[in-house]
Amino acid sequence: MLHTFALPILEAAYDLSSTDREAVKHIARAAARVVPRGSVVAAWFGADAQLDLRTLHFERAPEHHVRGVLEWQRVTPVESRRRLLSLPPQVIRNHGAAHGDDARSPAEVRAPARTLFPLCALGNTGRGGGLHLAFGDPELGAWPDRRIQPFAAIARHLAVAWRIRTGLHADRAPAIAGELRVDGTAAHLAPDSSAPTAREALRRAVIARERARSQRRSAGGSELWPALIAGRWSLLDAFTASGRRYIVAYENPAAATEPRVLRPHERAVLEHALEGRAGKWIALEMDLSESSVARTLCTALRRIGAADLAALAGARTALFEALDGVVTDDALAVARVAPVRRPLARLSGAERDVAMRLLGGMRGAAIACERGTSPRTVANQITSIYHKLGISSRRELMAQLT
């Protein structure tokens, strides 16, 4: 099902740990796996309707396609590009004649597009810019509507992901112009590695909100777990800071929830896993193979937006409140999850700290680095934690403490 195959594109788009340049590259590469033939290009247009040359990436593109994009950028009037960027997020098929969805794009844009890219997903942000994903397989222009519909969902998600990313970097300096080589790589561009990633900016916003509200905390909030299961909301980030765990979610586009909806068997496998059931137990209970359980669990986590089960610790009962202070038109919500103390009373102070970091999704090597100890020490502490709590895996730890 193409909606499932589209999940890697959504994962790349909402991965706030990457820079803008890396995000566009990962989106293009994920799209190249969805459509295995023809060239693929992902391009970010700024609010000035100019391509940001730092975030333009080609996959499987022959030289004439690269030259064609560069020539299109050179000769297409800025006003025509602005009209294209003013369209709502959508997918456009570039047919041989101007009709249907093709007729919505300016004539100056259609002519080269028919030759270069029969199918384009326009993730326009509504702020004058947008992230576009174009496919060069000639067969795509003739696909029936039912096969095109997932690309329309991808376009809407690209728009949301890019609005969130740019909203978190609202105070960032504008893009720097540069030169693009014919192979699609950029030259003479100022490095952006010193800029914080969108994930770092998001976490700073969450902590700033926490400090501002420490004296006037609301007792309200909404459980989002049913909305996560139904695909209306998805997980954006989960992290631990100062002994507290935070979960951030975003609202999916209303007309593009299909890629995120959990199927009944996916929900059943996920619920069993969150209860600490082993894969073998789930396989016997649901009359599936263990490999099928593993694949189903992986798909369920990807639909929700979680990297692993640890990212969902506390999500089922957490109360989410609106995340203020982020310049985005999209709904963001954050939950502050207090750690469960009673089972941890059996552990030493160091073991409690390691356990909370495990729940935050950290691996042993990362915990050792943060605590200034050796990986072997952390491994011994994890073994001791499991022994004292009568468990044998991180999954069971999460089920017992959340």
Beta strands, then each sheet from edge to edge (+ up, - down):
strand 1: 40-45
strand 2: 51-59
strand 3: 90-93
strand 4: 119-124
strand 5: 130-135
strand 6: 179-180
strand 7: 186-187
strand 8: 222-223
strand 9: 233-241
strand 10: 244-251
strand 11: 319-322
strand 12: 332-337
sheet 1: 2+ 1- 5+ 4- 3+
sheet 2: 6+ 7-
sheet 3: 8+ 11- 12+ 10- 9+
end
